[in-house]
Amino acid sequence: MRSTPTAEAILAGDRRALAKAITLVESQLPGDRDAAQALLTSLLPHTGRSIRVGISGVPGVGKSTFIEAFGQHVIDHGHRLAVLAVDPSSPVAGGSILGDKTRMETLSRSESAFIRPSPAGKALGGVAFKTRESLMLCEAAGFDVVLVETVGVGQSEHQVAGMVDFFLLLMLPGGGDELQGIKKGILELADAIVVNKADGASEALARTTQQHYRGAMSLLSHDGFWEPRVMTCSALHGVGISEVWETITAFAEEARGNGAFEKARAGQNFSWMRQLVDEMLRSSLSTHPAVQGALPAIEEAVRSAQQTPLAAAQQILALSREPL
């Protein structure tokens, strides 16, 4: 029988207990869900003290190389870093395809870093279903900088920005065509755009790309106090990494000073609650005996145009109200 990690062990910084706690919150078993919620409730007063940074970008942009260099810089400045790296899910086994600890070799050996790969599964937005809970557990364990690395730029990337304080978008040099292909909404979410691989023959191209993105960002409306920055860096050579960290800390200081930090966190918690209500309602519907029994016939009626989708939805909701 699997032992449940204790709040005391997590607060003491026990990495093994933290890993087991994240496994617990990711579990779909009803008993594990109850244990996970009890654990999270006890740890709640010890969360919320980190800087949460979302990192996204197109495949091949060098997210792992960037996080390796960035993470080491953050650790060198006295911080403890947690990386929640959401991998694409295997269509066969459902687990992570990529091995993040093999992609971030130096960082994974540091006692001040914790790297946790999680399969994205069927979740939208490039984040796993339980990323928020995992983030809270890392904060309780004393990690004061938490990075959420996403699968890549997708149509639901808003979900990433909805759980972090600072959203960073990594781009490649020569982004003319790439700029055309990026959804406007993604750029509007970014607190900073960083053009990576600004080295060697690509350095001049990276500077030109930086100017293109600055021009694009100037045409977009950005609510709030912060004017998004556009920078260049070479994660491979560690150039420009310190400027990225200085930008993030400047944002955090300004946000805390004017109250925007707490306001954004409160809004995120409210949105999270609404999302959980939706998920729990869907889960309740799918497991209700009356719904399960009638669902195949209802679905077939919709497919064969014998029943409208609205009538079918209303029928399912009516069935869900029947006593168990």
C-alpha positions in Angstrom: 0.0 0.0 0.0 1.4 3.4 -1.0 2.2 5.7 1.9 0.8 9.2 1.9 3.4 12.0 2.1 3.0 14.2 5.2 2.7 18.0 5.2 5.6 18.1 7.7 7.9 16.2 5.3 7.1 18.6 2.4 7.5 21.7 4.6 10.9 20.3 5.6 11.9 20.2 1.9 11.9 16.5 1.6 12.2 16.0 -2.2 11.0 12.4 -2.1 7.9 13.5 -0.2 7.3 16.3 -2.7 7.6 13.9 -5.7 5.1 11.5 -4.0 2.7 14.3 -3.2 2.7 15.4 -6.9 2.0 11.8 -7.9 -0.9 11.8 -5.4 -2.5 15.0 -6.8 -2.2 13.6 -10.3 -3.9 10.4 -9.4 -7.4 9.8 -10.7 -8.3 7.4 -7.9 -11.2 8.7 -5.7 -9.3 7.8 -2.5 -6.2 9.6 -3.7 -8.2 12.7 -4.6 -9.5 12.9 -1.0 -6.0 12.5 0.4 -4.6 15.0 -2.0 -7.2 17.6 -1.0 -6.6 17.1 2.7 -2.8 17.5 2.1 -3.3 20.7 0.0 -5.6 22.2 2.6 -3.0 21.7 5.3 -0.3 23.2 3.1 -2.3 26.2 1.8 -1.0 28.7 4.4 2.5 28.0 3.2 1.9 28.6 -0.5 1.9 31.7 -2.7 5.3 33.0 -1.8 7.1 32.2 -5.1 7.5 34.0 -8.4 5.6 31.8 -10.9 6.9 32.0 -14.5 5.3 30.4 -17.5 7.6 29.6 -20.4 6.3 28.7 -23.8 7.5 28.7 -27.4 7.5 26.9 -30.7 9.1 23.4 -30.9 12.9 23.7 -31.4 13.2 27.1 -29.8 15.4 25.7 -27.1 13.1 25.8 -24.0 15.1 23.2 -22.2 18.5 24.8 -22.9 17.0 28.2 -21.8 15.6 26.7 -18.6 19.0 25.0 -17.8 20.9 28.3 -18.2 18.2 30.5 -16.6 17.7 28.0 -13.7 21.4 27.9 -12.9 21.5 31.7 -12.9 18.5 31.9 -10.5 20.1 29.3 -8.2 23.4 31.2 -8.2 21.5 34.2 -6.9 20.4 32.2 -3.8 17.0 31.0 -4.9 15.5 27.5 -5.0 13.9 26.6 -8.4 11.2 24.1 -9.3 10.5 23.2 -12.9 7.1 21.7 -13.8 7.9 20.6 -17.4 4.7 19.3 -19.1 5.6 16.7 -21.8 3.6 15.5 -24.7 1.7 12.4 -23.7 2.5 9.0 -25.3 -0.6 7.9 -27.3 0.1 4.3 -26.2 1.0 4.4 -22.5 -0.3 7.9 -21.7 3.0 8.9 -20.0 5.6 11.5 -20.8 7.5 11.0 -24.0 10.3 13.3 -23.2 12.7 12.9 -20.3 13.2 16.3 -18.8 15.9 15.2 -16.4 17.9 14.1 -19.4 17.3 17.4 -21.2 18.5 19.4 -18.2 21.4 17.4 -16.9 23.2 20.1 -14.9 20.1 21.6 -13.3 18.7 18.1 -12.4 21.9 17.5 -10.3 21.5 20.6 -8.2 20.1 20.3 -4.7 18.5 23.7 -5.1 16.4 22.5 -8.1 13.5 20.2 -8.5 12.4 19.0 -12.0 9.1 17.3 -12.5 7.9 16.1 -15.9 4.2 15.5 -16.2 2.3 14.2 -19.2 -0.1 16.7 -20.7 -2.6 14.0 -21.4 -5.8 15.4 -22.9 -5.4 18.8 -21.2 -5.6 21.9 -23.4 -3.3 24.8 -23.2 -0.1 22.8 -23.0 -0.4 22.2 -19.2 -1.3 19.1 -17.3 -4.6 19.0 -15.4 -3.0 19.2 -12.0 -0.2 21.7 -12.7 -1.8 24.3 -10.3 -1.8 21.8 -7.4 1.8 20.7 -8.2 2.8 24.4 -8.2 1.4 24.9 -4.7 3.2 21.8 -3.4 6.5 23.1 -4.8 5.9 26.5 -3.0 5.2 24.7 0.3 8.4 22.8 -0.1 10.4 26.1 -0.2 10.9 26.6 -3.9 10.6 30.4 -4.4 10.8 30.4 -8.2 8.6 28.0 -10.1 8.8 27.6 -13.8 6.0 26.0 -15.9 7.4 24.8 -19.2 4.6 24.1 -21.7 4.3 21.7 -24.6 4.3 24.6 -27.1 2.3 27.5 -28.5 -1.3 26.4 -28.9 -4.8 27.8 -29.1 -5.4 27.5 -25.4 -2.2 29.0 -24.1 -4.3 31.3 -22.0 -4.5 28.5 -19.4 -0.7 28.9 -18.9 -0.9 32.7 -18.3 -3.9 32.1 -16.0 -1.7 30.3 -13.4 1.6 32.3 -13.4 2.7 35.8 -12.5 4.9 36.3 -15.6 4.4 34.8 -19.0 7.5 34.5 -21.2 7.4 33.6 -24.8 10.6 32.2 -26.4 11.0 32.8 -30.2 13.6 31.9 -32.9 15.6 34.4 -35.0 14.1 35.1 -38.4 10.5 35.1 -37.2 8.9 36.9 -40.2 6.8 34.0 -41.3 6.6 32.8 -37.7 5.2 36.2 -36.6 2.4 35.8 -39.2 1.5 32.4 -37.9 1.3 33.3 -34.2 -2.1 34.1 -32.9 -2.6 37.7 -31.8 -3.9 36.5 -28.5 -0.7 34.7 -27.6 1.3 37.9 -28.1 -1.1 39.9 -26.0 -0.5 37.4 -23.1 3.3 37.8 -23.1 5.0 39.9 -20.5 8.2 39.4 -22.3 9.3 38.0 -25.7 12.8 36.5 -25.7 14.5 35.8 -29.1 16.7 32.8 -28.3 19.8 31.5 -30.2 21.1 35.0 -30.7 24.7 33.8 -31.3 27.1 33.2 -34.2 25.7 33.8 -37.6 22.2 34.2 -36.2 23.1 37.1 -33.9 22.3 39.8 -36.4 19.2 38.1 -37.5 18.1 37.9 -33.9 18.5 41.6 -33.5 16.4 42.2 -36.6 13.7 39.8 -35.3 13.7 41.7 -32.0 12.8 44.9 -33.8 10.0 43.1 -35.7 8.5 41.9 -32.5 8.8 45.3 -30.9 6.9 46.7 -33.8 4.2 44.0 -33.5 3.9 44.5 -29.8 3.5 48.2 -30.1 0.4 47.7 -32.2 -1.3 45.6 -29.5 -3.2 46.8 -26.5 -1.8 45.8 -23.1 -3.9 46.3 -20.0 -2.3 47.2 -16.7 1.0 48.7 -15.5 3.5 46.6 -17.5 4.9 47.4 -20.9 6.0 44.0 -22.3 9.7 43.7 -23.1 11.4 42.2 -26.2 14.9 40.8 -25.6 17.5 38.6 -27.2 19.6 35.9 -25.6 21.8 32.9 -26.3 20.9 30.2 -23.8 23.7 28.0 -25.1 26.3 30.6 -24.2 24.5 32.2 -21.2 24.3 35.6 -22.9 21.3 37.7 -21.9 20.1 35.4 -19.2 20.8 37.8 -16.4 18.7 40.5 -18.2 15.8 38.1 -18.4 15.9 37.5 -14.7 16.2 41.2 -13.9 13.1 41.9 -16.1 11.1 39.3 -14.2 12.2 40.6 -10.8 11.5 44.1 -11.8 8.0 43.1 -12.9 7.4 41.3 -9.6 8.6 44.2 -7.5 6.4 46.7 -9.4 3.4 44.4 -9.3 3.7 43.9 -5.6 4.2 47.6 -5.0 1.0 48.6 -6.8 -1.2 45.7 -5.7 -1.5 44.1 -9.1 0.3 41.0 -7.9 -2.3 40.1 -5.3 -5.2 41.1 -7.5 -4.0 38.8 -10.3 -3.5 35.9 -7.9 -7.1 36.4 -6.5 -8.5 36.4 -10.1 -6.6 33.3 -11.0 -7.9 31.5 -7.9 -11.5 32.4 -8.9 -11.0 31.2 -12.5 -9.4 28.0 -11.2 -12.5 27.4 -9.0 -14.8 27.8 -12.0 -12.7 25.5 -14.1 -12.8 22.9 -11.3 -16.5 23.2 -11.1 -16.8 22.4 -14.8 -14.4 19.5 -14.5 -16.3 18.0 -11.5 -19.6 18.4 -13.2 -18.4 16.6 -16.3 -16.9 13.9 -14.1 -20.1 13.5 -12.1 -22.1 13.2 -15.4 -19.8 10.6 -16.8 -20.0 8.4 -13.7 -23.7 8.7 -13.0 -25.4 5.3 -13.4 -28.5 6.6 -15.2 -26.4 8.7 -17.6 -24.0 5.8 -18.3 -26.9 3.5 -19.1 -28.6 5.9 -21.5 -25.6 7.6 -23.0 -24.9 5.2 -25.9 -28.5 5.4 -27.2 -28.5 9.2 -26.8 -25.2 9.6 -28.7 -26.4 7.3 -31.5 -29.6 9.4 -31.8 -27.6 12.6 -32.2 -25.3 10.9 -34.8 -28.2 9.7 -36.8 -30.0 13.2 -36.6 -32.9 11.7 -34.7 -32.4 14.0 -31.8 -30.9 17.5 -31.6 -27.8 18.1 -29.6 -29.7 20.5 -27.3 -32.4 18.0 -26.6 -29.8 15.3 -25.9 -27.9 17.6 -23.5 -31.1 18.4 -21.7 -31.9 14.7 -21.4 -28.5 13.9 -20.0 -28.8 16.7 -17.4 -32.3 15.4 -16.4 -30.9 11.9 -16.0 -28.1 13.3 -13.8 -30.7 14.6 -11.4 -32.1 11.2 -10.7 -31.2 9.9 -7.2 -28.3 7.4 -7.1 
